[in-house]
């Protein structure tokens, strides 16, 4: 794929200069994400782990809980807790923001996690009608139906840390470092309000939704207010990313933990990765489709690039996977629109408004990407996925995608 005067593409992976986390390119045309990933093969990770132990040991036995660990029914929660309890010897308080769009598999996983690790656990569940109004506002304002999940998941752990005076929060991977090389692992960056707002929250804090003509009050948004600098400083809250001290490989980590803890994986519609973000109905569905409109790529590209960087996938194989999965339709749009009371006309209108015109063209009333990844058609998709070998468990629960589940049972919409 050739670079143009407007858009640059990495010569090693498929990321381009329009990446929302911001990306740079060196004189060889290689992106900062690929360059920082190379550190994973050169750093002394045993030494890095010793450094991590030195940091966390300062917080041991200062409170009843040594740290806070944000957890979900997907991602790397089993691995993170395994490290925190069995390698670092910490007593964590688990916190979870209920994403509302739960899969039953994700709910089962988080129940298993709580049981196996025998940890105290606090969950924040926001009233569904508030979620609806927030979704309506964020979709209209900046085209996101996932903002409340990102805001809640990054706010609630810090709120608990300041409330219960537990200064250490242990997070998993730093996305900006892992994807686009925003920082080196050696920078040992911590979780910050600034990074959260600019990248996780697309530049919008909860306060920015007040007084904008939306049906939202301060009471509706209090759950998403980040603690003040004064409160954070008073407790001395820091957020440590394990990926700065451990060679982060989510596929390898999941497969080690699956053998040890036997949680569930899920076959997904728009990617071959059956391990990550399987707790949310919309993450790899309509949320992923919206990402494609905004950014010109979706989660399949993230997953392909990750596997390429670990030399488990060749470039032409990655292109084949991207072209296959990116074109797949989602099956969760009706559920999203019905719950949030958004019409198909409004959905399509907003999608057209947020579409990145640098990456899309319109012809005969149809949109197509200006830049497509070229693939060798001789490759066999089934053989590639078999070689990648993402483990798929036999589902213990059949998901009903016509309704949401908050606590392993459906929430009844009483507003109708």
Secondary structure, DSSP 8 states (H G I E B T S, - for coil): ----SS--B-SSSS-BTT-TT---B-TTS-BHHHHHHGGGGTS-HHHHHHHHHHHHGGGTTSSSSSEEEE--SSTTHHHHHHIIIIIS---EEEEEE--SSB-HHHHHHHHHHHHHHT--EEEE---HHHHHHHHHHHHHHHS-SSHHHHHHHHHHHHHHHHHTT--EEEE---HHHHHH-SS-GGG--B--HHHIIIIISTT--GGGGTTSSSS--HHHHGGG----HHHHHHHT-EEEEGGGTS---HHHHHHHHHHHH-------SS-S--STTTTBTTTTTHHHHHHHHHHS--HHHHHHHHHHHTTSS-HHHHHHHHHHHHT---S-HHHHHHHHT--HHHHHHHHHHHS-TTTEEEETTEEEES------TTS-HHHHHHHH-------SS---TTS-BSSSSB---TT-
